[in-house]
Amino acid sequence: MHQLTLAEIARGLADKKFSSEELTRALLARINQLDPQINSFISVTEDLAISQARAADARRAAGESGALLGAPIGHKDLFCTQGIRTSCGSKMLDNFKAPYDATVVSKLAEAGAVTLGKTNMDEFAMGSANESSYYGAVKNPWNLEHVPGGSSGGSAAAVAARLLPGATATDTGGSIRQPAALTSLTGLKPTYGRVSRWGMIAYASSLDQAGPLARTAEDCALLLQGMAGFDAKDSTSIDEPVPDYSASLNASLQGLRIGLPKEYFGAGLDPRIADLVQASVKELEKLGAVVKEISLPNMQHAIPAYYVIAPAEASSNLSRFDGVRFGYRCESPVDLTDLYKRSRGEGFGPEVQRRIMVGAYALSAGYYDAYYLQAQKIRRLIKNDFMAAFNDVDVILGPTTPNLAWKIGAKNNDPVAEYLEDVYTITANLAGLPGLSMPAGFVDGLPVGVQLLAPYFHEGRLLNVAYRYQQVTDWHTRAPNGF
Ligand code: GLN
């Protein structure tokens, strides 16, 4: 049963081939048996899962239907879940039980999805390797010595290992698309504002966006359908109708204009990844797409701009963790300053502390103009580059990552080396655009992803291209050895 996709599960449940409770119990047993190898869960919510599965079975018996009714999923551990630990991968929130559900969590629960657990992640979603979690590194099911990508590495590893058919994730600078690429999954970062951020623990509020991780584009469409929509509780949520993402999956690609940015294929890209990207372009051409070279001239400035803006917002967002209101509190503080200092010094890990310091520095009176303001100007230039490109093309295609999944520990002494892995993904966050990564092959047994970007609110187009590609390729159907 663990090999089934969400779409297949929906059909199996509708045809009464199995119940949600049977499926849920089978997957819980699989998590117990296999997760110790990959460490993809922070909490397994067995009791909640069984009761939600029974409720979904009862709803089906009463005549209800729905693609997610009874479908088991996991939530990245930064979505607040009422009464359940919501740790954000941090010692700071190890003891935090959220008093309410995030909008994404409640919407999916209303659609009938069953929560099997909360997945591991980089601390406060800061990272590209899932090594900064207080709960330990997540291992890549394709090779247990390698990272699964981050920060949604737990969601990705769990889905890749067939412990779950799909999971929620978030993407501030690539954390859905990059782990999707490194674990051979399909992952979609929606347009900023498409999915509510309410109840999602904030990293960098102007960049954070939730989306699905699953094996296929078809499954991402089902999950996005359950997540997307206006939410009055999120002031950046956009009141635009949500299209039927499944209905447009099979649309023809005849005449689709694909832009290949020349800046994507320069030095720094593993040539074996470049070859697989070109092979994916050939497949899409066979389906009727036409290819054009384009230019995104300001791309080179994206990493420095992002690594000013994201830490700046993080330093402000994380000021709420002060040892007073919630989360970790140090032992026997002597006064208020000692309480703040030691609660934060002991509760946050080194990468989070580094970002808070960088962000506070960039925002400080003497440096604001030199760093933060400059970074915001670059952000606008990057957006303008995309707007100009989308005058000529319908989607932009390139690699999701410049390199294969690296060995656990290989970049631990060099944070900047890890930051550089985000080169292809962060521009979409800076511009607020939707992006998708889909499996496009393997090098030395490690997965490679191709990224597609589209204009605002064209998630349906991304899913359509990926779906058609997945009809003529089988990368997305392969499972890692032992899983
Ligand atoms: N790797 C990027 C960072 O560390 C992006 C993380 C994310 O998207 N949450 O900030």
Boltz pocket constraint, residues with backbone or C-beta under 6 A from the ligand:
constraints:
  - pocket:
      binder: B
      contacts: [[A, 124], [A, 125], [A, 126], [A, 127], [A, 128], [A, 150], [A, 151], [A, 170], [A, 171], [A, 172], [A, 173], [A, 174], [A, 175], [A, 176], [A, 203], [A, 310], [A, 418], [A, 422]]
      max_distance: 6.0
